[in-house]
Amino acid sequence: MAVNISKKKPNSANKRSHALNATKKQQKLNLQVERLADGTKVRLTARERRTLRKAEKAA
């Protein structure tokens, strides 16, 4: 089971029709499962995963 370490929450917004009716919608996070070097599985957002990979590449 992957551990969720991200502290981010879904974004809420209004969906607007042509008649400008407002309906609440949620933009959910793009969570990905990543295996760390020590073998543990964690759930990260795609942006956090990209940042980790960039840091590994630079080091």
LOVEX-593253 format. One line per 4 residues: number of its first residue (from 1); their letters; for each residue z, x, y of N, C-alpha, C. Coordinates in steps of 0.02 Angstrom, whole numbers. Layout:
# LOVEX-593253
NUM> A> Z,X,Y,Z,X,Y,Z,X,Y ~ ...
//
This chain:
# LOVEX-593253
1> MAVN> 0,42,-59,0,0,0,0,44,62 ~ -43,30,108,-49,69,169,3,47,220 ~ 31,95,256,82,82,307,47,74,374 ~ 65,22,410,36,8,475,76,47,528
5> ISKK> 46,99,558,82,140,607,60,126,678 ~ 8,87,687,-17,73,754,28,21,788 ~ 43,31,851,85,-16,889,43,-64,930 ~ -22,-62,922,-66,-106,961,-63,-177,935
9> KPNS> -79,-226,978,-79,-296,961,-147,-326,978 ~ -165,-383,947,-229,-414,963,-233,-435,1037 ~ -293,-433,1063,-306,-453,1131,-322,-528,1132 ~ -294,-565,1179,-309,-636,1184,-351,-649,1246
13> ANKR> -398,-694,1239,-443,-710,1294,-465,-782,1288 ~ -503,-806,1336,-531,-873,1333,-605,-870,1314 ~ -625,-913,1267,-695,-921,1251,-721,-976,1297 ~ -777,-964,1329,-804,-1012,1377,-870,-1041,1352
17> SHAL> -874,-1108,1351,-936,-1141,1332,-980,-1149,1395 ~ -1040,-1178,1386,-1084,-1190,1443,-1052,-1239,1492 ~ -1010,-1284,1466,-975,-1332,1509,-911,-1302,1538 ~ -900,-1238,1527,-843,-1200,1551,-776,-1225,1523
21> NATK> -778,-1253,1462,-716,-1270,1428,-683,-1206,1404 ~ -618,-1201,1413,-582,-1140,1394,-547,-1152,1327 ~ -561,-1109,1279,-529,-1111,1213,-501,-1042,1199 ~ -438,-1039,1179,-407,-974,1165,-440,-941,1104
25> KQQK> -451,-875,1109,-476,-837,1052,-438,-772,1048 ~ -439,-740,990,-407,-676,981,-458,-624,961 ~ -455,-566,993,-496,-509,973,-451,-464,932 ~ -463,-462,867,-419,-425,822,-437,-352,821
29> LNLQ> -389,-311,799,-398,-239,795,-444,-220,738 ~ -479,-165,746,-523,-139,693,-481,-90,652 ~ -441,-116,605,-396,-74,566,-432,-43,507 ~ -422,21,497,-452,58,442,-397,93,403
33> VERL> -406,100,337,-358,136,296,-379,209,292 ~ -334,253,309,-347,326,310,-296,361,266 ~ -319,408,226,-273,447,185,-260,513,221 ~ -196,527,233,-176,588,269,-176,647,221
37> ADGT> -165,707,249,-167,768,209,-112,770,156 ~ -55,737,169,0,737,120,-9,683,67 ~ -63,643,71,-79,593,20,-57,523,35 ~ -22,511,91,-1,444,108,-58,405,141
41> KVRL> -60,340,129,-110,297,159,-80,263,220 ~ -116,264,275,-94,231,337,-150,188,364 ~ -131,136,401,-180,93,434,-183,112,507 ~ -242,133,529,-254,153,598,-310,111,627
45> TARE> -312,107,693,-370,77,725,-427,128,721 ~ -487,104,728,-545,148,724,-543,202,778 ~ -517,185,836,-513,233,891,-463,289,875 ~ -405,270,846,-354,320,828,-381,366,772
49> RRTL> -417,336,725,-446,375,670,-496,426,697 ~ -537,405,745,-586,449,775,-552,507,812 ~ -498,490,847,-460,542,884,-431,593,836 ~ -403,570,780,-376,616,730,-429,662,702
53> RKAE> -487,634,687,-541,675,659,-566,727,709 ~ -569,708,773,-589,755,825,-539,812,830 ~ -474,796,826,-422,847,831,-426,895,772 ~ -440,869,712,-446,911,652,-506,957,659
57> KAA> -560,930,686,-622,969,693,-613,1026,744 ~ -576,1013,798,-564,1063,850,-517,1118,827 ~ -472,1101,782,-422,1150,760,-449,1198,707
//
